[in-house]
Amino acid sequence: MLMSFLKGFLAGMRGFGRSISMVINVILLSVVYFLGVGMTSLVAKLTGKRFLDLREFRKESYWLDLETKKKSINDYYKQF
């Protein structure tokens, strides 16, 4: 009798733990998403930052040319 009670109690606690963890995960992930992604988007829109330049449609490539200067080989030694 005691063993069946303990097995039922354990199964009930597992179900309760799973449901609580699902609720907590949804709440925490929603908060992280809205604070992280939402605030980043809001700041980017306020400052005019565009992460992808999609103004021109049907381009062959969206890669941007990187303007680098040629350095001498001695500049690459002891960089850090």
Contact map, one row per residue, 1 for C-alpha under 8 A:
11111000000000000000000000000000000000000000000000000000000000000000000000000000
11111100000000000000000000000000000000000000000000000000000000000000000000000000
11111110000000000000000000000000000000000000000000000000000000000000000000000000
11111111000000000000000000000000000000000000000000000000000000000000000000000000
11111111100000000000000000000000000000000000000000000000000000000000000000000000
01111111110000000000000000000000000000000000000000000000000000000000000000000000
00111111111000000000000000000000000000000000000000000000000000000000000000000000
00011111111100000000000000000000000000000000000000000000000000000000000000000000
00001111111110000000000000000000000000000000000000000000000000000000000000000000
00000111111111000000000000000000000000000000000000000000000000000000000000000000
00000011111111100000000000000000000000000000000000000000000000000000000000000000
00000001111111110000000000000000000000000000000000000000000000000000000000000000
00000000111111111000000000000000000000000000000000000000000000000000000000000000
00000000011111111100000000000000000000000000000000000000000000000000000000000000
00000000001111111110000000000000000000000000000000000000000000000000000000000000
00000000000111111111000000000000000000000000000000000000000000000000000000000000
00000000000011111111100000000000000000000000000000000000000000000000000000000000
00000000000001111111110000000000000000000000000000000000000000000000000000000000
00000000000000111111111000000000000000000000000000000000000000000000000000000000
00000000000000011111111100000000000000000000000000000000000000000000000000000000
00000000000000001111111110000000000000000000000000000000000000000000000000000000
00000000000000000111111111000000000000000000000000000000000000000000000000000000
00000000000000000011111111100000000000000000000000000000000000000000000000000000
00000000000000000001111111110000000000000000000000000000000000000000000000000000
00000000000000000000111111111000000000000000000000000000000000000000000000000000
00000000000000000000011111111100000000000000000000000000000000000000000000000000
00000000000000000000001111111110000000000000000000000000000000000000000000000000
00000000000000000000000111111111000000000000000000000000000000000000000000000000
00000000000000000000000011111111100000000000000000000000000000000000000000000000
00000000000000000000000001111111110000000000000000000000000000000000000000000000
00000000000000000000000000111111111000000000000000000000000000000000000000000000
00000000000000000000000000011111111110000000000000000000000000000000000000000000
00000000000000000000000000001111111111000000000000000000000000000000000000000000
00000000000000000000000000000111111111100000000000000000000000000000000000000000
00000000000000000000000000000011111111110000000000000000000000000000000000000000
00000000000000000000000000000001111111110000000000000000000000000000000000000000
00000000000000000000000000000001111111111000000000000000000000000000000000000000
00000000000000000000000000000000111111111100000000000000000000000000000000000000
00000000000000000000000000000000011111111110000000000000000000000000000000000000
00000000000000000000000000000000001111111111000000000000000000000000000000000000
00000000000000000000000000000000000011111111100000000000000000000000000000000000
00000000000000000000000000000000000001111111110000000000000000000000000000000000
00000000000000000000000000000000000000111111111000000000000000000000000000000000
00000000000000000000000000000000000000011111111111000000000000000000000000000000
00000000000000000000000000000000000000001111111111000000000000000000000000000000
00000000000000000000000000000000000000000111111110000000000000000000000000000000
00000000000000000000000000000000000000000011111110000000000000000000000000000000
00000000000000000000000000000000000000000001111111000000000000000000000000000000
00000000000000000000000000000000000000000001111111100000000000000000000000000000
00000000000000000000000000000000000000000001100111111000000000000000000000000000
00000000000000000000000000000000000000000000000011111000000000000000000000000000
00000000000000000000000000000000000000000000000001111100000000000000000000000000
00000000000000000000000000000000000000000000000001111111000001000000000000000000
00000000000000000000000000000000000000000000000000011111100001000000000000000000
00000000000000000000000000000000000000000000000000001111100000000000000000000000
00000000000000000000000000000000000000000000000000001111111000000000000000000000
00000000000000000000000000000000000000000000000000000111111000000000000000000000
00000000000000000000000000000000000000000000000000000001111100000000000000000000
00000000000000000000000000000000000000000000000000000001111111000000000000000000
00000000000000000000000000000000000000000000000000000000011111000000000000000000
00000000000000000000000000000000000000000000000000000000001111100000000000000000
00000000000000000000000000000000000000000000000000001100001111110000000000000000
00000000000000000000000000000000000000000000000000000000000011111000000000000000
00000000000000000000000000000000000000000000000000000000000001111100000000000000
00000000000000000000000000000000000000000000000000000000000000111110000000000000
00000000000000000000000000000000000000000000000000000000000000011111000000000000
00000000000000000000000000000000000000000000000000000000000000001111100000000000
00000000000000000000000000000000000000000000000000000000000000000111110000000000
00000000000000000000000000000000000000000000000000000000000000000011111000000000
00000000000000000000000000000000000000000000000000000000000000000001111100000000
00000000000000000000000000000000000000000000000000000000000000000000111110110000
00000000000000000000000000000000000000000000000000000000000000000000011111110000
00000000000000000000000000000000000000000000000000000000000000000000001111111000
00000000000000000000000000000000000000000000000000000000000000000000000111111000
00000000000000000000000000000000000000000000000000000000000000000000001111111110
00000000000000000000000000000000000000000000000000000000000000000000001111111110
00000000000000000000000000000000000000000000000000000000000000000000000011111110
00000000000000000000000000000000000000000000000000000000000000000000000000111111
00000000000000000000000000000000000000000000000000000000000000000000000000111111
00000000000000000000000000000000000000000000000000000000000000000000000000000111
